[in-house]
Amino acid sequence: MTDIPAEEYLCTRIRRTEQALMAHHEAVLRGYGLTMTQYTVLLTLSREDGMSGAQLARACGVTQQTMASVLTGLQNKELIVREASPVHSKVLIASLTEQGRRVLDGAYGEVIVLERALGAAFTPAERDALCELLERATTILIQQTPGAESRAG
């Protein structure tokens, strides 16, 4: 079992890559006073403005309780506004403010530098292959997670 060095395990390599990516993004976003989840919310709202907390929680992969806290923080920073839904008065719909759009544009401008650098490190065929392999790995990771079968349907 222990004859394979830990650095050769695929899960270890995936974890190291994810840690490096998160460290980069967190360092960039810290300069804008954002967490990764807050950035993801702003990015999601920039693509589909006017979403409920439940919709944003699903889109960002967090619980509704976590999203409620994230949205309160963003609203306190005046990066989003929340208004009652015209359909369901108890549901609050979040939208970007102009300040939120400016902060997102600045952060995105720095985050995209890494995306471009990663893209430039591979040929188009290598990039396509890497994306396909990562998708396959993600599928296996989800399938192997206890309880995933009950969440998949």
N, C-alpha and C positions, 0 to 999 in steps of 0.2 A: 503493500500500500504506500509506503513512504519512499519508494525507489524513484519517484518522479519529483524533481525539485519543484517547490511551490511556484516559482516564477514561470514554470511551463504549463501550469494548469490554466485552461481557458478562462475559467471564472475569475482567477486572480488577475489575468490580463484585462479582462473586461472591467473589473472593479477599479484597477489602476487607471484605466482610460477614463472611466466615469468620474473618479476622484479628481483627475487633472482637469477635466472639462468643468466640473463644478467649482473647483478652486479658481479657475480663470474667470468664470462668469461672476462668482461671488465677489472677487476683487474688483472687477469692473463695476458691478452694480452697487457695491458699497459706496463708490464715489457719487452715486446718484441717490443715496439713501434708500435703496431698494433691496428687498430680499429676492431670491429666485422666484418664489411664488408670486410676489407682487409684480415682478417684471412679466411673468407669464400671464397674469391677469390683464395687465395693460396691453400686452401684445395681442391677446385674444380679443379684447374689446376694440382694438384698432382694426381688426379684421371683420368683426361682427359686433357692432355697437348695439347697446341695449339688451343686455342679458341679465337674467336673474341669478341670484347667488347659487341656486341649485344647478343651473346650466353651467355656470363658471366652475363650480366644484367638480362636475363631471369632466369638463374640458381640461381642467388643470390636474386632475387625478388626486384631489384631496377631499376630505370630509366636508360636509356642509358646515359643521361647527368651525373647522379651520378656516373655511372661506369667509364665514361671517366675521371672524377676527381680522382677516386680511383686508376685507372690504372696508371695515371700520377704520383701519390704519390708513388705507388709501384715501378714504373720504376725509379723515382728519388732516391729511397732507394736501388736501384740495386737488388731488390728481384724478378723482372720479366724483360724480354726483350720483345719488340714488333717489329715484322718484317712484311713486306708486304706479303700478302697472295700470293702464287703462282697462285691462280685462279683469284683473284680480287686484282689488285695492290693497290687500294685505301683502302682496308680492312687490318687493322693491326691485326696480330695474336699474342696473348700473350702466353708466356711460362715461366716457373719457371727458375730462375738461381740457381746455386749451393748454393749461399748465401740465396736465397729464400727458398730453400729446408731445409737448416740448421735451419733457423728461424722458419719455419713451424714445423719441427720435435721437436724443443724445446717447442714451444707453445702447440703443440698437446700432447706432453708428460705430460704436466701439466693439460690440459683440460680433458684428458681421465681419470684422477684420479677421477674427479667428476662423470663421467659416470659410472665408476666402483663402486663408493660408492653408487650411486643411485641404480644401479643394485643389489648390495648386500643387500640393505634395504628391498627388496621384495623377496618373493618366486618366482620361475619361473612362477607359475600360476598367482600370483598377478601382476607380471611384464607384462605378456601377456594380462591380463585383463585391466591393466592401459593403455597400448598402444592402445588397441582396443577402450577403452572409450575416450581417447584423440583424436583418429582419428574420432570418431563419433562426438565429440564436435567440432572439426575443421570443419567438413562438415556442421554442423548446423550454425556455425559462418559465414562461407562463404555464405551459402544459405540466411542467414538473412541480409547480407550486401547489402544496396541499390545499385543497378546497377550490382550485381553479375551475374544475369541471362544473361546480354548482354556480360559479359566477359567469361562466362563458355563455350560458343560455339565457 
